[in-house]
Amino acid sequence: MAIIVIAEVHAREGLADQLRESLQQGREVARGSDGCESFEVFVGIDDPNRFYMVERWTSEDLHAKHFQEKVAPELERYKSLLDRPFQEGGLLHQPL
């Protein structure tokens, strides 16, 4: 069953451009991963330091595999760009 992942990150002051570039690179890596149907990055209208990632995966297992293999090794680099902890909105199933 397909899942939707929504996550939010907030850049440290002055590092939004660097975070945006990292997220765009991560998006391209994710799009090439097994099970990724879509991956979009959005910038907050009211706060240009806030970014949202909305991902669609064919299964929770493939998302978890991608996270373990591709995201987890890069987390320390991302953390240096953030002014607050990474927020995952959870895994969601298809709309009702």
C-alpha positions in Angstrom: 0.0 0.0 0.0 1.3 3.4 -1.0 2.3 5.9 1.8 2.7 9.6 2.0 5.5 11.1 4.1 5.4 14.8 5.2 8.4 16.3 6.9 9.4 19.8 8.0 12.8 21.3 8.5 13.8 24.8 9.5 17.1 26.4 8.4 19.4 28.3 10.8 19.4 32.0 10.0 21.5 32.6 6.9 21.7 29.0 5.8 18.4 28.6 3.9 20.1 28.6 0.5 22.5 25.9 1.6 19.6 23.8 3.1 17.5 24.3 -0.1 20.4 23.0 -2.2 20.9 20.0 0.1 17.2 19.2 0.0 17.1 19.5 -3.8 20.0 17.1 -4.1 18.3 14.7 -1.6 15.1 14.9 -3.7 17.0 13.8 -6.8 18.5 10.8 -4.9 15.1 9.9 -3.5 13.5 10.0 -6.9 16.0 7.5 -8.2 15.3 5.1 -5.3 13.1 2.0 -5.6 9.6 2.8 -4.5 9.7 6.6 -4.7 6.7 7.8 -6.8 7.2 11.5 -6.0 9.2 13.8 -3.8 8.6 17.5 -3.7 10.2 20.2 -1.6 8.2 23.3 -0.7 9.3 26.6 1.0 7.1 28.3 3.6 5.3 31.4 2.3 5.4 33.0 5.8 8.9 31.8 6.6 11.6 31.3 3.9 13.7 29.3 6.3 11.0 26.6 6.6 10.9 23.7 4.1 8.4 20.9 3.7 9.0 17.6 2.0 6.1 15.7 0.7 7.0 12.2 -0.5 5.0 9.3 -2.0 6.3 5.8 -1.7 4.9 2.5 -2.9 5.5 1.0 0.5 6.6 1.8 4.0 9.4 -0.8 3.7 10.9 0.8 0.6 10.8 4.2 2.3 12.5 2.8 5.4 15.2 1.2 3.2 15.8 4.5 1.4 16.0 6.3 4.7 18.5 3.8 6.3 20.7 3.7 3.2 20.6 7.2 1.8 19.3 9.6 4.5 20.6 8.4 7.8 24.3 8.7 6.7 23.7 12.3 5.8 21.8 13.4 8.9 24.8 15.0 10.7 25.4 17.2 7.7 21.8 18.3 7.6 21.7 18.9 11.4 24.3 21.6 11.1 22.0 23.5 8.8 18.9 23.3 11.1 18.0 25.5 14.0 15.5 22.9 15.4 15.1 19.2 15.2 13.8 17.5 12.1 10.0 17.1 12.3 8.3 14.2 10.5 4.6 14.6 10.3 4.2 10.8 10.1 3.4 8.3 7.5 0.0 8.5 5.9 -2.0 6.2 3.7 -3.9 7.2 0.6 -6.6 9.9 1.1 -10.1 8.5 2.0 
